[in-house]
Amino acid sequence: MSRASGYLIVLVILSGTVSSEGWEWRNPLPSVNNIWGLEEIDPSGSMIAVGAQGSIFLTDDNWNSFTRIEVPEKVEGIDFKEVDFPTSTVGYVCGQSGCLLKSGDGGLSWKILRTGESHNTFIDIDFDNSLFGISVGCFNDLSPFDEYGMIACTYDGGSNWQISDYKYVLYGVDVFSSTKAVAVGGNGTIIMTENGGSDWTEISCPSSQTLMNVVFIDSHIGLAVGFGNTVLRTADGGYTWSEIITPVPTTVRLYDIDFSDGGSNCVVVGYNNSDPVLIVSHDAGLTWSVLNSDTPKFLLAVSHCGSLGFTAAGCWGAMTGSNQQGENWESLFQSFYSFILNCDFVSESIGFCVGNDGLIAETANGGIDWTVIEVEIDPVDLTDVSFCDNLNGIAVGDEGRVLYTIDGGNSWHVGITPVSCTLKGVEFVNSTMAVAIGEQGTLLKSEDGGITWQWYEKKLSGNLNDICFVDQLNGFICGDTDAFLKTIDGGNTWTSIPRTGAGYGTMSCIDFTDSDYGMCAGWGAKIIKTTDGGESWEMVIGGAGAFLWNDIDVVDRNIALASSVRGSVAYTETGGAEWSSVGPQTNASLFAVYYNAGSGNTIAFGAAGAILTNDDLITESGLDPDGWAVDHPVLDESPYHTSSRISVNVTNPACSNVMASITNSTSISQRISCSLYSIDGRLIMENSMDAAAGVSSSVSLFDANLLIPSGFYVIVLRYDGMEEVQKVIVLE
């Protein structure tokens, strides 16, 4: 794997960092983690954002600058769902694992009020004052997917909580007096309390859609929003509600709402498929109009801040802001969100990365700041990049695309190839010769710096996934079971590597330090090692479930790093004898990891433009695991394993609906959720279903009407408190 025509339009990514124990976000800002909650702390411009993986960000100048706030170790890595500040100093956060936090210093530090309930989630929280507040969400006492509603009330600032349940999951709550509150949730649920949460009354709702949030402009006028483009309005304090027509389709999911100027301006955010949705009202919610946002990701939260206007945020940490009227929205950070699939560094300072939608980005300071280069050529996803010097480089990708540059990336041109399949790797052998690999056994060579390409005589049946050269003679290729190759003459001829030993299956990445010592990683959480140039291999990690390593960087014969589809990094400093799994605070898949020996910086790249650097991870004395933010379980204790009570076996190969055999040996119905990802980590669709107690059945995991193109996919299954990853081939 690499490390490291038209004129160009250049977008400079503004510098800024978020640091946690040596790990710093470079793109996107403030981080790639989803933001679920926004709140004004002070009208002068002080705001707070909370989100996935224990993320809390604080600004005092309307996001011109920001700080990532450290949270108690016990809640690092869990998702925070909402935040509320009833005063400028006292604030509360709620989230997964029954987590409730409190701050008494304006969000600078946080203490745990309660946590440790692994399958319970507080989704929203609201306080009337610093003492009386309500949090709502979902919990259960049977199984992690037998969900019902949860209500928690406190009258002493969070020291004590009274917990009760409700028949449906509750997603939003607004406390608008010392005794009165309204909560909303699944199946068109609206409930009201008029005695501080001791009793709740069901309110008739004109919609059966899931309601995600509710806000009261005053003691009479309130608005609720939800799925199916649902906007509800009350003018009598919540006793009766009517449905409001909006100019967006019924497929829209509305997530959050806030207002300014006594309701003169109301903003609702959400999404339609993967597109952001913003609608605004200037008459307290009676009529609505559609707005445009330049954020490329869907929105989950919105908050108003004094005279500075509205801020909205959501998927992949995207943040956008508007004026006081909720109009003229612009991104707050000049981030990019294309998935970054690979990188190559020419020197200690100069490097390039490539990814989806034709992304090519360059750094001139070792990965701290990045410049996006928009090449005026029809974009395809780019999977790998290789430079032989400061001027000459090659990028490869889908549709047999090859781009080459002879001026250090200032301009790019299309090379001529004899294939239309996806090319997955490229390496320069010397200043003129390069080798490219890809699907269906594709093995090509160029002898003119990437301008033209020819087939090798040998063609394999399996996919070739990664390539590396350790010098101008010795190179290695990995791929499917039969697709392991080696050259000792600079790529002129290739021979198969036998891989004697266990059945290692598909390998996705390979790296060697010299002609003898190297490692491969791939499916099944497997990492294998050779010390004799590939003549024999030994398993150094295996048996941790259907888990995919995306990249491996073998630094020397002791130290190696591997990045995964689950957003974690494993490291060894014992030549593979012992491994620890650690990772940055991110919910994004990491597709590439690279150690820059010149600068001492470790860089990880991944989904939604994720770029993180760490200059403390590898020191002169070896690996320093404290340089990373969050410890993850070691692989033999990985949570990604199967259940002894439930089994899900996906039919492989599959048709578009993807059939599976499900056996539930428990005495109760079990909820199973499934997410379908492309092989590079893009979410395609999600679904959930119930598995009846004590039976086996054959079910369709996805809607057969949603045609999935043929290819390789990843299915993430969640059931019985577990997560399992399975690879599937879909045939139309």
VENNORMO-V439968 format. One record per run of one state. SS is the DSSP state (H for helix, E for strand, C for the rest). FROM is the first residue (numbers start at 1). TO is the last residue. If there is no record, write none. Layout:
# VENNORMO-V439968
SS/FROM/TO
SS/FROM/TO
This chain:
# VENNORMO-V439968
C/1/5
E/6/6
C/7/7
E/8/12
C/13/17
E/18/20
C/21/22
E/23/27
C/28/34
E/35/42
C/43/45
E/46/51
C/52/54
E/55/59
C/60/66
E/67/68
C/69/72
H/73/75
C/76/79
E/80/84
C/85/90
E/91/96
C/97/98
E/99/103
C/104/110
E/111/114
C/115/120
E/121/127
C/128/132
E/133/139
C/140/147
E/148/154
C/155/161
E/162/166
C/167/169
E/170/175
C/176/180
E/181/185
H/186/188
E/189/193
C/194/200
E/201/202
C/203/210
E/211/216
C/217/221
E/222/226
C/227/229
E/230/234
C/235/241
E/242/243
C/244/252
E/253/260
H/261/263
C/264/264
E/265/272
C/273/274
E/275/281
C/282/288
E/289/291
C/292/298
E/299/304
C/305/305
H/306/308
C/309/309
E/310/314
H/315/317
C/318/318
E/319/321
C/322/329
E/330/331
C/332/339
E/340/345
C/346/350
E/351/355
H/356/358
C/359/359
E/360/363
C/364/370
E/371/375
C/376/381
E/382/387
C/388/392
E/393/397
H/398/400
C/401/401
E/402/405
C/406/411
E/412/414
C/415/415
E/416/416
C/417/422
E/423/428
C/429/433
E/434/438
H/439/441
C/442/442
E/443/446
C/447/451
E/452/452
C/453/453
E/454/455
C/456/463
E/464/469
C/470/474
E/475/479
C/480/484
E/485/487
C/488/494
E/495/496
C/497/499
E/500/500
C/501/506
E/507/512
C/513/517
E/518/522
H/523/525
C/526/526
E/527/530
C/531/535
E/536/536
C/537/537
E/538/541
C/542/548
E/549/554
C/555/559
E/560/564
C/565/568
E/569/572
C/573/579
E/580/583
C/584/589
E/590/596
C/597/600
E/601/606
H/607/609
C/610/610
E/611/614
C/615/617
E/618/619
C/620/621
E/622/623
C/624/624
H/625/627
C/628/629
E/630/631
C/632/634
H/635/637
C/638/645
E/646/650
C/651/653
E/654/654
C/655/658
E/659/664
C/665/669
E/670/678
C/679/682
E/683/691
C/692/695
E/696/700
C/701/710
E/711/719
C/720/721
E/722/730
C/731/732
